[in-house]
Structure formats: C-alpha cells, structure tokens
Amino acid sequence: MAQEAGSLSPDNDADGSNQDSSGETPFADEVTMRAQVLDIIESILEDAEPRSEGARNKLRELLDARPDDPEGALLQHLLLTRKTAQPATNVPVHLEHASLHLESSDASRTVLVPVSHDVRAGIQSILADKLLLTAFQPVHSLPNGEPIGVEALTRFIGEDGAGADVWFSEAAAAGLGTELEIAALHCALMAAHDVPENMFVALNLTPATSHDPRVRNLLAAAALAPERIIVELTGSLESLTAHSEAEGLDQLRALGLRIAISASGAAMVSLDTIEQLRPDIIKLDRHLIEGIAGNDGQKLRARAIVELAREIGADVHAQGIETAEELQEVTALKVTAAQGYLLGRPSVHPLDWSAWSVRAQTEPQRAG
C-alpha cells in the first residue's frame, strides 16, 4: 500500500519500509508534491458549499500570509478544519479490538492519519498531525502500451518535507506500522472510486499487515470489483512464506483478488519462495531493471524470473522504467506490463487517471 511505493505502497527495498514501490529514482527538479498541494488547494477554493465559506476564507488568509509555503498553509487549514468539524463516521467494517477512526478534511482525496484509542498517544508523538493522500501511477500492457491499471502510492503533506518511507519506517519502529498501512489502504480504496472501471488497482501491503483481519474486511467491503484488485506484498520474500497459510494469503485470495510479489535483482535466492507462494503477478523492481540494457547478468536473472512465472502461470510486470532502452529490454523479455517515469508519473488528480484510459481508447497502439 506502497510501498514515490503506494500501496499506497511499501517499497520493495530489503527492509520493506518505503511506501512507494514504483522504484523510481528521484530527480532534482521534482515538483510533484508542490503541484499536488496546489491542486488540492484549488479544489477547496472552488467549492461553492455555503457552510464552508468561512473555512475557505481562512485558507485564503493563510495563503496570503505564507505565499511561498502553500504546503504549510494547506496543512494548517486542514488541521483547523479538523478541530471544528463534526466527528467522522467510522469505517463501515467489522474491526477487532479498537475501532479505526478516519477523520476527513475538505479535500476528499486526503485523510488524517488515523489512530485507535489504544495507541493515540504513541501515534501522535511519531506522526502528529500528518496528512496522507493517494497518488496513482499508470501500468501499461506490453507490447502495445495500453494503460491497464494503476498502482496506489502514498503521499504525505507535512511541513518537514519527510517522505513516505520515513514516516512508515518510524511508525513501524514505534509498533504502529500496521495502523498507518491500514489508513493508507482506506485512503487508496476511497480514491480508487475515481479510477476508470477498465483499469485494475494495485495496493501495497507488508506481509505483517496483509493478514490483519481489518485488511480483509476493508477489501471485502470495497466498492471495487474483486477482479480489479491486486494486493502487492512487499519486503523480504522469505518473510512472506509465514503468511501463506489459511490465515494469510488464502484468505485474501478467497475474496477473488490477485496477489503480486516483487522479485528483486538482489534476491535471486528467493526463486524457491516464489514457486511456493505461486503469486498471480511477479514484479521486476528497479534494482533489477536499472542498467539492464548493458548488463548481461541482469538480463539472465530477469529471464529466469520470466521463465519461472510462465511455469507457475503468473504474469510479469516491470516497474521503474525510466529509459527507452529499459523498456525495449523488458519488452524483448516478453514482460506482460510495465510502469515507470518513462510511461507515466504518479498523479493525485482524477482527471489524469481518466485521461490515461481515454488515451488508451483513442491513440494508435504501439508496436512491440
């Protein structure tokens, strides 16, 4: 759920802590977060609801006072809105122990980090007043390049500028990683309502969180058809086998959704584990994709994974595609689908998600 890895996602690094599993390399001129913040601000100010006029005026005042810091102005606005808002409705699923509370802001695509009553003090000390939202990155079929799905990636809005990997790591270290992952999952499922119906939605979860009863309940209650849902398990493949029995993967599969796992170029010892888990999708991550065009060893490892996938009936997706050469190599390997900055950057805007689907219907298909 993503592990820029969303889902939502924890990343596929060895520690499995990063919530951006797209595997992309950051660029110095990256302005994605600023654009997303401005988009949210615009959506709030365009709201014509009379009851929120006072809140919109306050936001304008904050922006005037902090013209060079829209992130800080938005964060302060959402915190003020939360303090004056009515209590949010609980998530409509059956939860064990304490209920999971989600507090909504003006912007429908953002939620405050939720906490159960049992851990409120702890979560506030680690993730106090942090906001999260969901970005989606398109996944394209190969060789024709048609957008067929999206991967959910978690984004945080905060004045300190810390990335998703930092906050998920700190939450995990404080014993609150599952709470935050479930918050991100809920956020992604809500945002997925605006994803075109002909596209799947991939949601990232760590193995420990994947078998939490609340995850199954959230997925079972989701508005998405089960066949449109892919749960990508991130982190060490060896840690996944402990959750492959009835209380883990089998319960998720019983919902009718698909399971994906990542095969890193640094984890070839896990081929036996892949065969045991028999996922529906195997993902080649950035560790294996980067530089593959000029590295015969990486080509051999990728080819071995593709062959194993064929034997167990799994599709193969490549992520972190940043160059035309990398795309050419994975296409030649007959990889099923691909994603990456070359093919489409993550976006929080539903108009972008719809545009990906529209282009798939109107543009000529690319040759292999």
CORQUIPE-V408312 format. One record per pair of residues at least 6 apart in sequence whose ideal C-beta (glycine too) atoms are under 8 Angstrom apart, sorted by sequence separation. I is the first residue (numbers start at 1). GAP is how many residues later the second one is. D is the distance in whole Angstrom. If there is no record, write none. Layout:
# CORQUIPE-V408312
i->(I/I)
gap->(GAP/GAP)
d->(D/D)
This chain:
# CORQUIPE-V408312
i->(1/2/3/5/10/11/66/105/140/141/156/171/195/209/242/243/244/253/292/309/321/347/1/2/3/5/10/11/63/66/104/105/140/141/156/219/222/233/252/263/291/292/309/331/1/2/3/10/11/65/91/103/104/115/139/140/156/171/263/274/318/330/1/2/3/10/11/12/47/90/91/102/103/115/138/139/155/168/171/192/321/9/11/63/90/91/102/113/139/154/205/219/249/288/292/306/8/9/10/12/44/45/62/90/91/103/138/139/153/156/263/305/327/9/11/44/90/102/138/139/168/219/318/344/3/5/6/88/101/137/167/168/188/261/288/327/3/5/6/7/45/59/62/88/100/101/113/136/137/154/189/288/326/3/5/6/44/45/59/62/88/101/136/188/327/2/3/4/5/88/100/136/137/233/261/326/327/2/3/5/99/112/113/135/136/316/318/321/1/2/3/4/5/41/59/85/98/112/113/134/135/185/259/261/284/316/317/321/322/324/2/58/85/97/98/112/113/134/135/260/263/265/316/317/318/319/320/321/322/323/4/98/111/112/134/135/185/259/260/261/262/263/265/316/317/318/319/320/321/322/82/97/110/111/133/134/210/231/240/259/260/261/262/263/264/266/284/315/316/317/318/319/321/4/41/55/58/110/111/132/133/258/259/260/261/262/263/265/315/317/318/321/82/110/132/201/210/258/260/262/264/265/282/81/109/132/133/181/237/264/265/55/81/109/131/132/181/237/263/55/105/107/130/131/203/205/207/229/231/233/237/282/78/130/131/182/200/201/203/205/206/230/231/232/233/282/302/306/4/78/130/181/200/201/202/203/204/205/206/207/229/230/231/232/233/234/249/302/306/41/55/77/78/129/177/189/199/200/201/202/203/205/206/226/227/229/230/231/232/233/289/306/82/154/178/182/185/189/192/193/200/202/204/226/227/230/232/237/289/290/293/299/303/177/178/192/197/208/226/227/236/274/289/302/38/41/78/132/152/177/182/186/192/207/211/238/241/244/282/284/289/290/293/37/41/44/154/182/185/189/207/210/219/237/240/244/265/268/271/275/281/282/283/284/286/293/37/40/78/154/178/189/271/274/278/280/281/282/283/284/285/286/292/299/189/207/208/216/220/238/241/278/279/280/281/282/283/284/285/293/34/152/182/207/211/216/219/237/241/265/268/275/278/281/283/290/293/34/37/130/211/215/237/240/265/271/275/289/292/331/33/210/219/274/292/152/210/216/127/152/211/237/207/289/210/263/127/126/127/126/150/233/284/110/123/126/125/127/150/152/232/79/126/134/148/149/150/151/152/230/55/123/132/148/149/150/151/152/153/230/232/284/289/122/132/147/148/149/150/152/78/122/123/127/134/149/151/52/75/122/133/134/132/136/281/75/119/123/134/136/119/123/134/260/133/134/200/202/47/136/119/115/139/44/44/116/139/43/115/114/136/40/113/114/40/114/40/113/111/114/111/111/110/109/78/100/111/102/109/149/151/75/100/108/109/74/75/100/75/102/71/100/71/72/71/69/71/40/91/36/36/32/100/22/96/95/96/36/95/37/93/33/95/94/33/93/93/8/91/93/6/93/6/22/92/21/4/22/21/4/20/19/20/19/9/9/20/7/8/9/20/6/7/8/9/18/19/20/5/6/7/8/18/19/6/18/5/6/17/19/2/4/5/19/2/3/18/1/2/3/17/18/2/17/1/11/15/199/17/195/194/191/196/199/6/10/195/196/199/5/191/194/198/4/194/196/3/196/2/3/19/151/10/8/8/7/8/6/7/139/8/1/8/7/2/6/1/21/1/19/1/142/143/149/151/142/148/16/16/142/9/142/153/155/7/9/10/142/7/8/9/10/141/142/7/8/9/10/141/142/6/7/8/140/147/6/7/139/140/145/5/139/140/139/2/3/138/1/2/137/1/3/140/150/1/140/138/138/150/137/1/137/137/147/136/137/147/21/135/136/135/136/147/148/21/135/147/134/146/133/136/16/138/16/146/15/16/145/14/144/145/12/14/144/9/11/12/16/143/144/7/10/143/144/7/9/10/143/142/3/5/2/3/2/109/21/109/12/14/12/14/14/25/21/23/24/23/21/22/23/25/23/12/12/12/12/25/23/24/22/23/25/21/22/24/40/39/39/36/36/32/36/27/32/24/22/23/24/22/22/4)
gap->(6/6/6/6/6/6/6/6/6/6/6/6/6/6/6/6/6/6/6/6/6/6/7/7/7/7/7/7/7/7/7/7/7/7/7/7/7/7/7/7/7/7/7/7/8/8/8/8/8/8/8/8/8/8/8/8/8/8/8/8/8/8/9/9/9/9/9/9/9/9/9/9/9/9/9/9/9/9/9/9/9/10/10/10/10/10/10/10/10/10/10/10/10/10/10/10/11/11/11/11/11/11/11/11/11/11/11/11/11/11/11/11/11/12/12/12/12/12/12/12/12/12/12/12/13/13/13/13/13/13/13/13/13/13/13/13/14/14/14/14/14/14/14/14/14/14/14/14/14/14/14/14/14/15/15/15/15/15/15/15/15/15/15/15/15/16/16/16/16/16/16/16/16/16/16/16/16/17/17/17/17/17/17/17/17/17/17/17/18/18/18/18/18/18/18/18/18/18/18/18/18/18/18/18/18/18/18/18/18/18/19/19/19/19/19/19/19/19/19/19/19/19/19/19/19/19/19/19/19/19/20/20/20/20/20/20/20/20/20/20/20/20/20/20/20/20/20/20/20/20/21/21/21/21/21/21/21/21/21/21/21/21/21/21/21/21/21/21/21/21/21/21/21/22/22/22/22/22/22/22/22/22/22/22/22/22/22/22/22/22/22/22/23/23/23/23/23/23/23/23/23/23/23/24/24/24/24/24/24/24/24/25/25/25/25/25/25/25/25/26/26/26/26/26/26/26/26/26/26/26/26/26/27/27/27/27/27/27/27/27/27/27/27/27/27/27/27/27/28/28/28/28/28/28/28/28/28/28/28/28/28/28/28/28/28/28/28/28/28/29/29/29/29/29/29/29/29/29/29/29/29/29/29/29/29/29/29/29/29/29/29/29/30/30/30/30/30/30/30/30/30/30/30/30/30/30/30/30/30/30/30/30/30/31/31/31/31/31/31/31/31/31/31/31/32/32/32/32/32/32/32/32/32/32/32/32/32/32/32/32/32/32/32/33/33/33/33/33/33/33/33/33/33/33/33/33/33/33/33/33/33/33/33/33/33/33/34/34/34/34/34/34/34/34/34/34/34/34/34/34/34/34/34/34/35/35/35/35/35/35/35/35/35/35/35/35/35/35/35/35/36/36/36/36/36/36/36/36/36/36/36/36/36/36/36/36/36/37/37/37/37/37/37/37/37/37/37/37/37/37/38/38/38/38/38/39/39/39/40/40/40/40/41/41/42/42/43/44/44/45/45/46/46/47/48/48/49/49/49/49/49/50/50/50/50/50/50/50/50/50/51/51/51/51/51/51/51/51/51/51/51/51/51/52/52/52/52/52/52/52/53/53/53/53/53/53/53/54/54/54/54/54/55/55/55/56/56/56/56/56/57/57/57/57/58/58/58/58/59/59/60/61/61/62/63/63/63/64/64/65/65/67/67/68/69/69/70/70/72/72/75/76/77/78/79/79/79/81/81/81/81/82/82/82/82/83/83/83/84/84/86/86/87/87/88/90/90/93/95/97/99/103/114/115/117/118/118/119/119/120/121/122/122/123/124/124/125/126/127/127/128/128/129/129/129/130/131/131/132/133/133/134/134/135/142/143/143/144/144/144/144/145/145/145/145/145/145/145/146/146/146/146/146/146/147/147/148/148/148/148/149/149/149/149/150/150/150/151/151/151/151/151/152/152/153/154/154/154/155/155/156/157/157/157/158/158/158/158/158/159/159/159/159/160/160/160/161/161/162/165/165/168/171/173/176/177/177/178/178/178/179/180/180/181/182/182/183/183/184/185/187/188/188/188/188/189/189/190/191/192/193/193/193/193/194/194/194/194/195/195/195/195/195/195/196/196/196/196/196/196/197/197/197/197/197/198/198/198/198/198/199/199/199/200/201/201/201/202/202/202/203/203/203/203/204/204/205/206/206/207/208/208/209/209/210/210/210/211/211/211/212/212/212/212/213/213/213/214/214/215/217/218/218/219/219/220/220/220/221/221/221/222/222/222/223/223/223/223/223/223/224/224/224/224/225/225/225/225/226/229/229/230/231/232/239/241/241/250/250/252/252/253/261/262/262/262/263/264/264/264/265/266/271/273/274/275/295/296/296/297/297/297/298/298/298/308/309/310/311/312/313/313/314/314/316/317/317/317/318/324/342)
d->(3/5/3/4/5/7/6/7/6/8/7/5/6/6/8/6/8/6/5/7/5/7/3/1/3/7/6/3/7/5/6/7/5/5/7/8/7/6/7/7/7/6/5/8/5/5/5/6/7/7/8/7/8/4/7/7/6/7/8/6/8/6/7/7/7/5/5/5/7/5/5/5/4/7/5/6/7/6/4/5/7/5/5/5/7/8/7/7/4/5/7/6/6/6/6/5/7/6/6/7/8/6/4/6/6/7/8/6/8/6/6/7/7/4/7/6/8/5/6/6/6/7/4/7/7/6/6/6/5/6/7/7/7/7/6/8/8/6/6/8/7/7/6/6/6/7/5/4/5/8/8/6/8/6/3/7/6/7/8/6/5/7/7/6/6/7/4/4/3/5/6/6/6/8/6/7/8/4/6/6/7/8/5/8/7/8/5/5/7/6/4/5/7/7/4/7/4/8/7/5/5/6/8/5/6/8/7/7/5/7/5/7/8/7/5/6/6/7/8/6/5/8/5/6/7/7/8/3/5/6/5/5/8/8/7/5/7/5/7/8/8/7/7/5/5/4/5/5/8/5/6/7/6/6/8/7/7/6/6/5/4/6/5/6/5/5/6/4/8/7/8/6/5/7/7/7/7/7/8/6/5/4/7/7/7/8/7/4/7/7/8/6/7/4/7/6/6/6/6/5/5/3/6/6/5/5/7/6/6/6/8/8/6/7/7/8/7/8/7/6/7/8/6/4/7/6/6/8/6/7/7/8/4/8/7/7/8/6/7/7/7/7/7/8/7/5/8/5/7/7/5/4/5/6/4/6/5/6/6/6/4/5/6/4/5/6/7/7/7/6/8/8/7/8/7/6/8/7/7/8/7/7/5/5/6/7/8/7/7/8/6/7/6/5/7/7/7/8/8/6/6/5/5/3/7/5/7/6/7/7/8/7/6/7/5/8/8/8/5/8/8/8/5/6/6/8/7/8/8/7/6/6/6/5/5/6/6/7/5/7/6/8/4/5/6/8/7/7/6/5/5/6/7/4/7/6/6/6/7/7/6/7/8/7/7/6/5/6/7/8/6/8/7/6/5/6/5/5/5/5/6/3/6/8/7/7/8/6/6/6/6/8/6/7/7/7/7/7/6/7/7/4/7/5/6/7/6/5/7/6/8/8/7/6/6/8/5/7/6/6/4/8/7/6/8/6/6/6/5/6/7/7/7/8/7/7/7/7/6/7/7/8/8/7/7/5/7/5/6/6/6/8/7/7/7/5/8/7/6/6/8/6/7/8/8/5/7/8/7/8/7/8/7/6/4/6/4/5/8/6/7/7/8/6/6/7/7/7/7/7/6/7/5/7/5/6/7/6/7/6/7/5/6/7/8/6/8/6/8/8/6/8/4/7/8/8/8/7/7/7/6/8/8/5/6/7/7/6/6/7/8/5/6/8/7/5/7/6/7/8/7/5/8/8/8/8/8/7/8/7/8/6/6/8/6/6/6/8/6/6/6/8/8/5/7/8/8/8/6/7/7/8/6/5/5/8/7/7/5/6/7/7/7/6/8/4/6/6/7/8/7/5/7/7/6/7/8/6/7/8/5/7/7/4/7/6/8/7/4/6/6/6/4/6/7/8/4/7/8/4/8/5/7/6/3/4/5/5/6/8/8/6/8/5/7/8/7/6/6/7/5/8/6/4/7/6/7/8/6/8/4/8/7/8/8/6/5/6/6/8/8/6/6/8/8/8/8/4/7/7/7/8/7/8/5/7/6/7/7/7/7/6/4/6/7/7/5/5/5/7/6/7/5/8/6/5/6/5/8/8/8/6/5/7/8/7/5/6/6/5/3/7/7/6/3/5/8/5/5/6/8/4/8/6/8/5/6/5/6/8/6/7/7/5/8/4/6/5/3/6/4/8/5/7/5/7/7/4/8/6/8/7/4/4/6/8/6/7/4/7/6/8/7/8/6/5/5/7/5/6/6/5/5/2/7/7/6/7/8/4/4/5/7/6/7/7/7/8/7/8/7/4/7/8/6/7/6/3/7/8/7/8/5/7/6/7/8/4/8/6/7/8/7/8/5/7/3/7/8/7/8/7/7/4/8/8/8/5/6/6/3/7/7/6/7/8/7/6/8/5/7/8/8/7/7/7/7/5/7/7/6)
